[in-house]
Amino acid sequence: MSGDTSIDPEVPPSGSGCVECDAAGGWWFHLRRCTQCGHVGCCDDSPSKHATAHFRETGHPVIRSYEPREGWFWNFETEELFEAGPELAPPVSHPEDQSVPGPAERVPEDWARVLRG
């Protein structure tokens, strides 16, 4: 991953939650951060899968987990997982006290059933 132009370590994350879910009043399971532009989107286990949609719309191939204590990277183009990578601009995860799934006030009571689909 060294020297990868799809990773800009200076770009901060777009926020503490999924950009599209926040705009639509939705909720997410886990969060992912685009390493090129900082977009924070929800994971593929979330109802809306906005991180993958962001890759398809922009071509930005590399994401990093945006969960506390997780530092792995995923490359959509090569389907490669990297256990570690370059340090990114802070913060490196959503706030520790943010609920998972979240945000708590928008998560349905039957969220686990919704995710199992």
Phi, psi and omega per residue, in radians:
M1 nan -0.200 -3.135
S2 -1.045 2.299 3.119
G3 1.341 0.163 -3.117
D4 -1.195 2.139 -3.118
T5 -1.288 -0.179 3.100
S6 -1.519 0.122 3.094
I7 -2.133 2.077 3.066
D8 -2.024 1.757 -3.061
P9 -1.177 -0.172 -3.112
E10 -1.565 -0.282 -3.052
V11 -1.430 2.155 3.118
P12 -1.344 2.825 3.086
P13 -1.177 2.721 -3.090
S14 -1.267 -0.256 -3.141
G15 2.890 -2.888 -3.092
S16 -1.711 -0.039 -3.140
G17 -2.512 3.089 3.119
C18 -1.118 2.162 -3.085
V19 -0.988 -0.887 -3.069
E20 -1.241 -0.704 3.107
C21 -1.101 -0.728 3.111
D22 -1.075 -0.744 -3.127
A23 -1.140 -0.583 -3.078
A24 -1.683 -0.032 -3.101
G25 1.341 0.392 -3.118
G26 -1.588 -2.948 -3.115
W27 -2.461 2.909 -3.079
W28 -2.431 2.871 3.062
F29 -1.641 -1.133 3.071
H30 -2.245 2.836 -3.066
L31 -2.024 2.604 3.111
R32 -2.279 2.578 -3.086
R33 -2.077 2.228 3.057
C34 -1.223 2.261 -3.103
T35 -1.448 -0.116 -3.135
Q36 -1.656 -0.777 -3.069
C37 -2.098 -0.135 3.117
G38 1.554 -0.035 3.129
H39 -0.945 2.260 3.049
V40 -1.800 2.155 -3.135
G41 -2.321 2.869 -3.134
C42 -1.448 2.686 -3.061
C43 -1.315 3.036 -3.129
D44 -1.268 -0.189 3.007
D45 -1.501 -0.172 3.108
S46 -1.422 2.732 -3.117
P47 -0.989 -0.605 -3.003
S48 -1.825 -0.257 3.041
K49 0.929 0.812 -3.040
H50 -1.240 -0.448 3.110
A51 -1.155 -0.762 3.091
T52 -1.158 -0.696 3.100
A53 -1.066 -0.683 3.108
H54 -1.073 -0.777 3.093
F55 -1.033 -0.809 -3.115
R56 -1.118 -0.620 -3.122
E57 -1.366 -0.600 -3.010
T58 -1.895 -0.415 -3.033
G59 1.411 0.104 3.085
H60 -1.295 1.906 -2.924
P61 -1.496 -0.346 -2.990
V62 -1.925 2.299 3.052
I63 -2.125 2.807 3.019
R64 -2.197 2.535 3.028
S65 -0.998 2.472 3.103
Y66 -2.002 0.509 3.107
E67 -1.759 2.498 3.105
P68 -0.967 2.433 3.085
R69 1.149 0.307 3.029
E70 -2.089 2.305 -3.106
G71 -2.236 0.318 -3.100
W72 -1.384 2.740 3.117
F73 -2.124 2.646 3.092
W74 -2.300 2.349 3.071
N75 -1.868 1.964 -3.128
F76 -1.099 -0.654 -3.085
E77 -1.177 -0.772 -3.085
T78 -1.704 -0.147 -3.074
E79 0.966 0.731 3.120
E80 -1.880 2.419 3.046
L81 -1.776 2.359 3.070
F82 -2.108 2.175 -3.106
E83 -1.162 -0.400 -3.141
A84 -2.643 2.914 3.123
G85 -2.867 -2.880 -3.110
P86 -1.176 2.689 3.047
E87 -1.180 2.387 3.107
L88 -1.892 2.821 3.099
A89 -0.993 2.469 3.139
P90 -1.260 2.789 -0.069
P91 -1.361 2.709 -3.095
V92 -1.614 -0.052 3.085
S93 -2.715 2.944 3.004
H94 -1.173 2.869 -3.128
P95 -1.007 2.464 -3.134
E96 -0.964 -0.606 -3.079
D97 -1.521 0.066 3.095
Q98 -1.342 2.324 -3.072
S99 -1.170 2.659 3.033
V100 -2.287 2.039 -0.099
P101 -1.165 2.959 -3.065
G102 -2.683 3.078 -0.212
P103 -1.204 2.531 -2.972
A104 -0.865 -0.711 -3.064
E105 -1.247 -0.210 -3.137
R106 -1.921 -0.076 -3.098
V107 -1.418 2.200 3.129
P108 -1.201 2.684 -3.138
E109 -1.042 -0.575 -3.111
D110 -1.683 0.577 -3.052
W111 -0.957 -0.685 -3.116
A112 -1.125 -0.683 3.098
R113 -1.171 -0.684 3.117
V114 -1.055 -0.749 -3.130
L115 -1.203 -0.600 3.101
R116 -1.218 -0.425 3.074
G117 0.986 nan nan
